[in-house]
Amino acid sequence: MELSEFVAMTLGEIQRGVQTAINSTKGNVSGAINPVWGTTKDIGAAHIQSIHFDIAVTAVEKASGQVGGGIKVVGVTLGGGGTGTSETTEVSRIQFSIPIVPPVTVVSHDP
């Protein structure tokens, strides 16, 4: 999987997961998921959260000298199967953060 696909999919899944949790608990519990006091106009810089990524990426060089293109996020596969090729794999770590404002539950002030 390309790194860009992984990041996009992960951020989208986090946003959808928070929204699903908000929707499934509205009115059912005496609490709030990611509450904002007031109205949607009160959502601002204070509600920014960071998603921290710490990703292991690999670059694979085949015996022919060609290097695989792009940055890949790879899972490990174990198993037999003979091949006549030789390859070198280099694993690196990339760490970064992405600021987001996740979905919120608006909690009204009682007059």
Contacts in CASP RR format, 6 or more apart in sequence:
PFRMAT RR
TARGET T0000
AUTHOR 0000-0000-0000
METHOD contacts of the structure
MODEL  1
MELSEFVAMTLGEIQRGVQTAINSTKGNVSGAINPVWGTTKDIGAAHIQS
IHFDIAVTAVEKASGQVGGGIKVVGVTLGGGGTGTSETTEVSRIQFSIPI
VPPVTVVSHDP
1 72 0 8 1.000
1 73 0 8 1.000
1 74 0 8 1.000
2 70 0 8 1.000
2 71 0 8 1.000
2 72 0 8 1.000
2 73 0 8 1.000
3 55 0 8 1.000
3 57 0 8 1.000
3 70 0 8 1.000
3 71 0 8 1.000
3 72 0 8 1.000
3 73 0 8 1.000
3 94 0 8 1.000
6 55 0 8 1.000
6 73 0 8 1.000
7 53 0 8 1.000
7 98 0 8 1.000
10 51 0 8 1.000
10 53 0 8 1.000
11 51 0 8 1.000
11 98 0 8 1.000
11 100 0 8 1.000
14 51 0 8 1.000
14 100 0 8 1.000
14 102 0 8 1.000
15 100 0 8 1.000
15 102 0 8 1.000
15 103 0 8 1.000
18 33 0 8 1.000
18 34 0 8 1.000
18 102 0 8 1.000
18 103 0 8 1.000
19 103 0 8 1.000
21 33 0 8 1.000
22 33 0 8 1.000
22 34 0 8 1.000
22 103 0 8 1.000
22 104 0 8 1.000
22 105 0 8 1.000
25 31 0 8 1.000
25 33 0 8 1.000
26 105 0 8 1.000
32 105 0 8 1.000
32 107 0 8 1.000
33 105 0 8 1.000
34 47 0 8 1.000
34 102 0 8 1.000
34 103 0 8 1.000
34 104 0 8 1.000
34 105 0 8 1.000
35 104 0 8 1.000
35 105 0 8 1.000
35 106 0 8 1.000
35 107 0 8 1.000
36 42 0 8 1.000
36 43 0 8 1.000
36 47 0 8 1.000
36 104 0 8 1.000
36 105 0 8 1.000
36 106 0 8 1.000
36 107 0 8 1.000
37 107 0 8 1.000
37 109 0 8 1.000
38 106 0 8 1.000
38 107 0 8 1.000
38 108 0 8 1.000
38 109 0 8 1.000
39 106 0 8 1.000
39 108 0 8 1.000
40 104 0 8 1.000
40 106 0 8 1.000
42 106 0 8 1.000
43 101 0 8 1.000
43 104 0 8 1.000
44 101 0 8 1.000
47 101 0 8 1.000
47 104 0 8 1.000
48 99 0 8 1.000
48 100 0 8 1.000
48 101 0 8 1.000
49 99 0 8 1.000
49 100 0 8 1.000
49 101 0 8 1.000
49 102 0 8 1.000
50 97 0 8 1.000
50 98 0 8 1.000
50 99 0 8 1.000
50 100 0 8 1.000
51 97 0 8 1.000
51 98 0 8 1.000
51 99 0 8 1.000
51 100 0 8 1.000
52 95 0 8 1.000
52 96 0 8 1.000
52 97 0 8 1.000
53 94 0 8 1.000
53 95 0 8 1.000
53 96 0 8 1.000
53 97 0 8 1.000
53 98 0 8 1.000
54 93 0 8 1.000
54 94 0 8 1.000
54 95 0 8 1.000
55 73 0 8 1.000
55 93 0 8 1.000
55 94 0 8 1.000
55 95 0 8 1.000
56 73 0 8 1.000
56 74 0 8 1.000
56 91 0 8 1.000
56 92 0 8 1.000
56 93 0 8 1.000
57 71 0 8 1.000
57 72 0 8 1.000
57 73 0 8 1.000
57 74 0 8 1.000
57 91 0 8 1.000
57 92 0 8 1.000
57 93 0 8 1.000
57 94 0 8 1.000
58 72 0 8 1.000
58 74 0 8 1.000
58 89 0 8 1.000
58 90 0 8 1.000
58 91 0 8 1.000
58 92 0 8 1.000
59 67 0 8 1.000
59 68 0 8 1.000
59 71 0 8 1.000
59 72 0 8 1.000
59 89 0 8 1.000
59 90 0 8 1.000
59 92 0 8 1.000
60 67 0 8 1.000
60 68 0 8 1.000
60 87 0 8 1.000
60 88 0 8 1.000
60 89 0 8 1.000
60 90 0 8 1.000
61 67 0 8 1.000
61 68 0 8 1.000
61 87 0 8 1.000
61 88 0 8 1.000
61 89 0 8 1.000
61 90 0 8 1.000
62 68 0 8 1.000
62 85 0 8 1.000
62 86 0 8 1.000
62 87 0 8 1.000
63 85 0 8 1.000
63 86 0 8 1.000
63 87 0 8 1.000
71 94 0 8 1.000
END
